[in-house]
Amino acid sequence: QLDKLFSQAVIARDKKCKISGSDERLTVHHIRSRSHKITRWNLENGICLSWKVHSLQKFNPELFHDKIIECIGQKEYDRLKKLSNMTYKWSLEELERIKEQLERVINENS
């Protein structure tokens, strides 16, 4: 449920691809892998991309990575990288708070 809310919140917040400016076939990309639990639902770790731009991740991963860093800046990428490498176990109360935050972003931007 949080993964779906995360995607909806990032799209509601960004409204268009942060790389191309397109508003067609929007997807959400975790800047740092969603396998990193501490940043999985952190909105700062999400970026809205068009399907075309997102497909670069598979077809030209180096170019894709460069475009993400160009968009958010090296300093922000390094900050997210450091944060994502921390370990943390969420409590049920914290997960509920994350859910409420994501729902609030969706409602405020809809």
N, C-alpha and C positions, 0 to 999 in steps of 0.2 A: 504494500500500500504506500509506503514512504517513497519507493522508487518512482511510482506513477505520479505522486504529488510533487516530487522533486522536478520531474520533467515538465509537468504542467506549470509549475512556478517559474522555472527558468524561461520557458516560452512566453508566459504572461509578462514577465519582467522585461525581457529583451525585445520581444515582438518581431524581430527580424534577425537574419544571419549577421553575426558580428564581424564576419570576414567580408562577405560579398554585398551585404545590404539587402539581399533578397528576402521576400516574405513567403516564398513558395516551398512546400515540402520541408517544413522545419523539423529538425531533430535536436536532441540535446546531447552534448558531449561532456563527460567528466574530464576536466583538464588533467587531474591526477586520477589514476584508475579507481573505479568504484570498489575495487578489492581492498582499498585502504579505508577501513571502517570509520576512522575519525573524520574524514572529509567526504564520505559517501553522500551525505544529504546537506552538506554545507553549500549554500547557494553561491559562494565565492568560487567554488570548484566547478561550477556549471557554466556552460556557454552554449548559446543557441546558434546552430549552424544549419545551413541549407543541406539537403541531402547530397547535392553535388559536392559541396565543400567537404562534408563529412566523409564522403567516399574516398577522398585523398588519403585518409588514414590507412586504407588498405593498399591503394595503388601507388602512393608516393609518401611513405611515412615520414621521411626526412623533411620534405617540403611542408607537409601537414604540421609537424612539430614546430617548424620555423614560423609558419603563419600564426599559430596559437601564441607563441612568444611575442611575435610582432604585435599582435592584437592586445595582449594583456601586459606586456612588458616583462623583461627578464627578472626584475626585482620581485614582482608579484608571483611569477612562476617559481622562483627560488623559495619564496615564503610558503607557497602552497606545498611545494615538495618537502620542505622541512616539517611542516605541520602534518602532512599525510604519512610521514614515516614514524610518527609517534604511535604508540599503542594505547588503546583506551577501550573500556567496556562500558557500553551505555546502560543506564538503569531504565526501567520501564517509565519512570517519571520523565526522564530526559527525552526518551523517544516520543512520548506524548507531547512534550513541549516542541519538539522538532516538527511534529505533525501539525500542531496549531500554527506554528510560524509559517510553514509552507502553505497552508490553507489561507492564512492572512494575506500572503503575497499574491496568491491567485485571485482572491476576492478584491484586493485593492487595485489590481491591474486589469481586471476584466471589464 
